[in-house]
Amino acid sequence: MKHLLLPVLIAAGAAAAAPAQQCLDQNAPTNNACMAGFGSVDLAQSFKQAAPNINGAGIFMHAGVGAPETLTISLWDRLPNAGGALLASGSGTAVPGAWFNVSWNCVTIAPGATYYLLFSTTASMCYDGDVNNGYPHGNLFANPGFVSFPTFDYTFRTYNCCGGGGPSLTKLGSCPGPMRLDLANCTPNGPVAIFFGAAGSFTKNGPPCNGLVLGIQNPVLAGVLNVNASGGASYPVNLPASACGRTVQAVDALTCTPTNPLVL
């Protein structure tokens, strides 16, 4: 990762990037099957968040099936039949052939730990999914008792809380291929360190930035770059398939403040 991205980042120009209230964290967009619905119960998807927080989620509804209705997505630390606790939930009107998204107040969670999204029963619509095990950090549950289907996933996504005035990191595009990484709310004209690795947790011991916590296990320093006078920067990158699923996180080197972790 270090040798792949550092030359591209150093060669890139910088521009201001707008802060966001929600940033995409986990993303499983493949929808090759009408997976569950029509009164099915105990529907859930396990996942691992890259960021240490979460403030919403979404699921895709199968096109051409059913009619709009009110649905709920809820966040649990374990499945309900395994002693789980409800952490947050959101409701709204779902429409066939579209993403159904909900949001809630920012919830602090452990990055890299397994959490669960639960989906309410739909009378006529169907939740889309992927039968080819395309999401590597969790799987689908369905039927009474939350039966596990290890090679199936729902078509879902989660969001993290990247707004609020602190340093933030967002992306434009999808991996593999051309993408853009956008930094915002950093110290104007200051240095920013960029790290890559697998989702997890790391605490720095000793100076500089003693006690800094990253949402990456065994982080690799890709480089130290300067943002512009607005505290933002945009960096184009061209990523191979081997980089997909890795996590990137930046740190304002003058304040030792990290951005949200971001899954490529």
C-alpha positions, 0 to 999 in steps of 0.5 A: 500500500505504501509504495502504491499510493505515496507517489500518486498522492505526492504528485496530486494537486490540492483543493478544498473539500466540503465537510459532510455529515454522513460518510459512506463506511461499509458498502455492499452494492451487489444485488443479484437476487431477491433475497428476503421479504413478503413477511419473512422474519428475523432478517439481519446483516452482520458487518464491521464498521471501519469508523469508531462510530455510526449514524445510519444505514441503508438497504436496496429494495428489489425493483418491480416487486411490491408497493411503498411502505414504512420500514425500520432498520435498527443497529444491535451489538449482538443478535436479539436471541444472543443477548444483543442490545438495541443501539439505534434505529430509524424508520421511513418509507421504502420504495421498490427499486431504490435505496432505503436509507435511515439515519440516527444520532452518532453512536460510538462503536468499536471499529473492526468489531461485529455489529448487526443491522436488523430489517423489519418485515415487509408485507409486499416488497423484497430486500435485494441481496448477493448470493456470491459472498461479495461482502467480506466482513459479515453475512446475512441472517433470515428465518425464525431464530436468525439462521445464518447464511455464510455466503449470502449478503443483503445489498446494504451500506452503512454511514459514519459521523464525519461531520461536526467540524473536525478533520474528515476524509471522504471518497469519490468513486469506487475501488478498483479504478480511479478514485478521489480522496478528499480531506476537509477541516484540517489545520490550514496549510498544515501537514497531514499524515495518511495511513493505510491498513486493515480495519481494526484499532491501534493506539500510539504510545509515545511522542508524537501524538501519544495516545492517538487511536486509529481505526486501523490495525498495524497502520502503514504510513503512506506519506505526509502531505500539506493541505491548502489554506482552507484546510482541505485537499483532494487527491486522485488515486488509481487503485488496483483490486488488491487495495479494495477493502483496505482502510485509509485514515488521515491525521492532522499532524499539528493537532494530532486529530484523526479523521474518520477511517474510510474503507476503499 
